[in-house]
Amino acid sequence: MSTTEQGDPTHHLDAELIYEGQGPNAELEALGIRNVLEANGVNVFGSEVSPIPSLPVELRVPKDQVERAKAVLAEAEASGPEAAEAGELLGEDTLNDATPSGS
């Protein structure tokens, strides 16, 4: 009998691997993926990034958010770098609008 069949109260905390990378670009890729997911309300858990690029970087999301995470990442990938740049510019405009005048 599995623990979920026995009424495991922590079943909702189970997480699934959504990204695993290794090498010099893994940290940057993981950071980008984490930012996209968190900006869309998906909880992300990950291993701490090591200064040693030979160690893997992993990101996990709660099992009940896996489908949402995959959809968000697919949408971000389909939108391409142009959408990312537009979003960054929009964020900069928002920051400029929030800056008090006369400074």
HUTAMO-V468306 format. One record per backbone hydrogen bond with DSSP energy under -1.0 kcal/mol. CO is the residue of the C=O (numbers start at 0). NH is the residue of the N-H. E is the energy in kcal/mol with one decimal. If there is no record, write none. Layout:
co->CO nh->NH e->E
co->CO nh->NH e->E
//
This chain:
co->1 nh->5 e->-1.2
co->2 nh->7 e->-1.8
co->7 nh->10 e->-1.3
co->9 nh->12 e->-2.1
co->10 nh->13 e->-1.6
co->13 nh->62 e->-2.7
co->15 nh->60 e->-2.2
co->18 nh->58 e->-2.5
co->20 nh->56 e->-3.2
co->22 nh->25 e->-1.0
co->24 nh->28 e->-2.5
co->25 nh->29 e->-2.8
co->26 nh->30 e->-2.2
co->27 nh->31 e->-2.2
co->28 nh->32 e->-2.6
co->29 nh->33 e->-2.9
co->30 nh->34 e->-2.5
co->31 nh->35 e->-2.2
co->32 nh->36 e->-2.5
co->33 nh->37 e->-2.9
co->34 nh->38 e->-2.2
co->36 nh->41 e->-2.6
co->37 nh->40 e->-1.6
co->44 nh->59 e->-3.8
co->51 nh->54 e->-2.0
co->52 nh->22 e->-1.8
co->56 nh->20 e->-2.5
co->57 nh->46 e->-1.8
co->58 nh->17 e->-2.9
co->58 nh->18 e->-1.6
co->59 nh->44 e->-3.2
co->60 nh->15 e->-3.2
co->61 nh->64 e->-2.7
co->62 nh->65 e->-1.0
co->64 nh->68 e->-2.7
co->65 nh->69 e->-2.6
co->66 nh->70 e->-2.2
co->67 nh->71 e->-2.6
co->68 nh->72 e->-2.5
co->69 nh->73 e->-2.3
co->70 nh->74 e->-2.4
co->71 nh->75 e->-2.4
co->72 nh->76 e->-2.4
co->73 nh->77 e->-2.4
co->74 nh->78 e->-1.9
co->75 nh->79 e->-1.3
co->79 nh->83 e->-1.2
co->80 nh->84 e->-2.5
co->81 nh->85 e->-2.3
co->82 nh->86 e->-2.4
co->83 nh->87 e->-2.1
co->84 nh->88 e->-2.5
co->85 nh->89 e->-2.4
co->86 nh->90 e->-2.1
co->87 nh->91 e->-2.1
co->88 nh->92 e->-2.5
co->89 nh->93 e->-2.2
co->90 nh->94 e->-2.0
co->91 nh->95 e->-2.4
co->92 nh->96 e->-2.4
co->93 nh->97 e->-1.4
//
